[in-house]
Amino acid sequence: METKKPDFVYVTYIATTPEKLWQALMDTDMMAQWWVNPKAGCARVNVSDWKPGSLWEHRRADGSDIVDIAGKVIEAIAPKRLVYSWARPDEVSDVTKHSQVSFDIDQYTDKLVKLTVTHDDLAKDPSMLSGVSGGWPTVLSNLKTFLETGQALPHTVAAHA
């Protein structure tokens, strides 16, 4: 049996605790500081009650509340693992168009946390694969910088990375 390989995997090590990393993934005030679209320069927030089966929305944090991506929460085990589906807002009801994002948080050393972000099922949408392959590294670098220094990279730096 052939094992399916993920479409995108990003691993980083962050000087923080699993609990602080989890909070940064859940708290919209924190998220608005580090989740920056690398092309638009506009911060985004993920909004949900984070219960399995609930809807989540990836909204612009510029006051417009425009939803760019949406999906359903699949798994949320604080502070270890978060999994949700990922789709364009007009395709949320069509599960055949969904990809899936997993955040796995592991204590690596007493001062480092290993974060592994896996984004699967992107082959069905090459433009989404291209977008997340360019977006995740900048967003996750911002997350790391934010948790380690208290400030994310300036939006203008992220927009030109």
TIPA-675987 format. One line per field, with one value per residue (C-alpha): x, y, z. Coordinates in Angstrom, 1 decimal, always signed. Layout:
u: c(X | ...)
v: c(Y | ...)
w: c(Z | ...)
! end
This chain:
u: c(+0.0 | +1.4 | +1.5 | +0.2 | +2.7 | +1.5 | +1.4 | +3.1 | +4.9 | +6.6 | +8.5 | +9.9 | +11.2 | +10.0 | +11.3 | +7.9 | +5.6 | +2.9 | +0.3 | +1.5 | +1.7 | -1.8 | -3.1 | -1.5 | -3.4 | -6.7 | -6.6 | -7.8 | -6.1 | -2.7 | -3.4 | -4.0 | -0.4 | +1.3 | -1.0 | -0.2 | -1.0 | +2.5 | +1.1 | -1.6 | +0.1 | -3.3 | -3.5 | -6.0 | -7.7 | -9.2 | -12.6 | -14.3 | -15.4 | -12.8 | -15.1 | -14.9 | -17.6 | -17.8 | -17.2 | -14.1 | -13.4 | -10.1 | -11.2 | -9.4 | -8.6 | -8.8 | -12.4 | -14.0 | -14.4 | -14.1 | -13.8 | -11.0 | -10.9 | -13.3 | -13.8 | -14.7 | -12.8 | -11.9 | -9.8 | -8.8 | -6.7 | -5.2 | -2.3 | -1.1 | -3.1 | -5.4 | -6.8 | -9.3 | -10.5 | -9.6 | -11.7 | -12.7 | -15.8 | -18.1 | -16.8 | -17.3 | -20.3 | -18.4 | -16.1 | -14.5 | -12.9 | -11.4 | -7.8 | -6.8 | -4.4 | -2.9 | -0.9 | +1.1 | +2.7 | +5.4 | +7.6 | +11.1 | +13.4 | +12.6 | +12.7 | +11.7 | +8.5 | +8.4 | +5.5 | +4.7 | +2.2 | +0.9 | -1.4 | -2.8 | -5.0 | -3.8 | -3.2 | -6.8 | -6.2 | -2.8 | -3.5 | -4.2 | -1.0 | +1.0 | -0.6 | -0.1 | +3.4 | +4.3 | +2.1 | +2.8 | +6.5 | +6.0 | +3.0 | +4.8 | +8.0 | +5.9 | +4.4 | +7.8 | +9.1 | +6.0 | +6.2 | +10.0 | +10.1 | +6.6 | +6.4 | +5.9 | +7.9 | +6.7 | +3.8 | +5.9 | +8.7 | +6.3 | +4.6 | +7.9 | +9.4)
v: c(+0.0 | +3.4 | +6.0 | +9.4 | +12.2 | +15.6 | +18.5 | +21.0 | +20.6 | +23.3 | +22.6 | +25.3 | +25.5 | +28.3 | +29.4 | +29.3 | +26.9 | +24.8 | +26.8 | +30.1 | +28.8 | +27.4 | +30.7 | +32.5 | +30.1 | +30.8 | +34.4 | +36.8 | +39.8 | +38.0 | +36.6 | +40.0 | +40.9 | +37.9 | +36.4 | +38.7 | +37.9 | +38.1 | +39.6 | +42.0 | +43.0 | +42.8 | +40.9 | +38.0 | +36.3 | +32.8 | +33.0 | +29.9 | +28.4 | +25.7 | +22.7 | +19.8 | +20.2 | +24.0 | +26.4 | +28.5 | +31.6 | +33.2 | +36.9 | +40.1 | +42.1 | +45.5 | +46.1 | +44.7 | +41.2 | +39.8 | +36.0 | +34.7 | +31.0 | +28.9 | +25.4 | +23.1 | +22.3 | +18.6 | +18.2 | +20.6 | +19.1 | +21.9 | +22.5 | +19.7 | +19.5 | +21.6 | +20.3 | +22.0 | +21.8 | +24.7 | +25.9 | +29.0 | +30.5 | +29.6 | +26.0 | +25.3 | +23.1 | +21.0 | +18.7 | +17.5 | +20.9 | +21.0 | +20.7 | +20.1 | +21.9 | +20.3 | +22.1 | +19.6 | +21.1 | +19.1 | +20.1 | +19.6 | +20.7 | +22.5 | +25.9 | +24.9 | +23.9 | +22.1 | +23.2 | +21.1 | +22.5 | +20.1 | +21.2 | +18.1 | +17.6 | +20.5 | +18.6 | +19.2 | +23.0 | +24.0 | +27.7 | +27.0 | +24.9 | +27.8 | +30.3 | +28.3 | +27.3 | +31.0 | +32.1 | +29.6 | +30.2 | +34.0 | +33.6 | +31.0 | +33.1 | +35.9 | +33.6 | +32.5 | +36.1 | +37.3 | +34.6 | +35.1 | +38.9 | +40.1 | +41.7 | +40.2 | +41.3 | +44.6 | +44.1 | +45.8 | +43.2 | +40.3 | +41.7 | +41.7 | +38.5)
w: c(+0.0 | -1.0 | +1.7 | +0.6 | +1.1 | +2.4 | +0.0 | +2.3 | +5.6 | +7.6 | +10.8 | +13.1 | +16.7 | +18.9 | +22.2 | +24.0 | +25.8 | +24.1 | +26.0 | +24.7 | +21.2 | +21.5 | +22.8 | +19.8 | +17.5 | +19.2 | +20.4 | +17.7 | +19.3 | +19.3 | +15.8 | +14.3 | +15.2 | +13.5 | +10.8 | +7.9 | +4.3 | +2.6 | -0.6 | +0.7 | +4.0 | +5.7 | +9.0 | +9.2 | +12.2 | +12.5 | +14.2 | +15.7 | +19.0 | +18.1 | +18.9 | +16.5 | +13.8 | +14.2 | +11.4 | +11.4 | +9.2 | +8.1 | +8.2 | +7.3 | +10.4 | +8.6 | +9.7 | +6.6 | +8.1 | +4.6 | +4.8 | +2.6 | +3.7 | +5.8 | +6.9 | +9.7 | +12.9 | +12.8 | +15.9 | +18.8 | +21.6 | +23.6 | +23.6 | +21.3 | +18.0 | +15.9 | +12.6 | +10.3 | +6.7 | +4.4 | +1.5 | -0.4 | +1.3 | -1.7 | -1.5 | +2.2 | +1.5 | -1.1 | +0.9 | -2.3 | -2.6 | +0.9 | +1.9 | +5.5 | +7.9 | +11.0 | +13.7 | +15.8 | +18.9 | +20.8 | +23.7 | +22.1 | +25.0 | +28.2 | +26.3 | +22.8 | +21.2 | +17.9 | +15.6 | +12.6 | +10.1 | +7.5 | +4.7 | +2.8 | -0.2 | -2.2 | -5.4 | -6.4 | -6.5 | -7.9 | -7.3 | -3.6 | -3.4 | -4.8 | -2.4 | +0.8 | -0.2 | -0.4 | +2.5 | +5.3 | +5.7 | +6.1 | +8.5 | +10.6 | +10.7 | +12.0 | +14.6 | +15.8 | +15.9 | +17.7 | +20.4 | +20.9 | +20.9 | +21.5 | +18.0 | +14.6 | +11.6 | +10.2 | +7.7 | +5.0 | +5.5 | +5.4 | +2.3 | +0.4 | +1.7)
! end
